[in-house]
C-alpha cells in the first residue's frame, strides 16, 4: 500500500497498521509499518482459505488517517 502526505517533518511521516485482520490472516500476512508492504510469512494453502481481507490504516504524525481494504 502507498499513502502520501505533503506535510513536512513528523506530520508527513506515514505509518501503517492493521485496522481489522483475522487471526488466521495475521499468521499469513505481514505488514511493514514503515513502507506499507504486505508480504507472506508462509506459503498460501488453498485448503485453509481461498480469500483473505485485511483492513489497513495509514496514519500521519499529526493524527490524520485513512483506511483501505485489501482483498
Secondary structure, DSSP 4 states (H G I P E B T S, - for coil): --------GGGG--EEEEEE--HHHHTTEEE-TTT--EEESS---TTT-S---EEEEEE-TTS-EEEEEE-
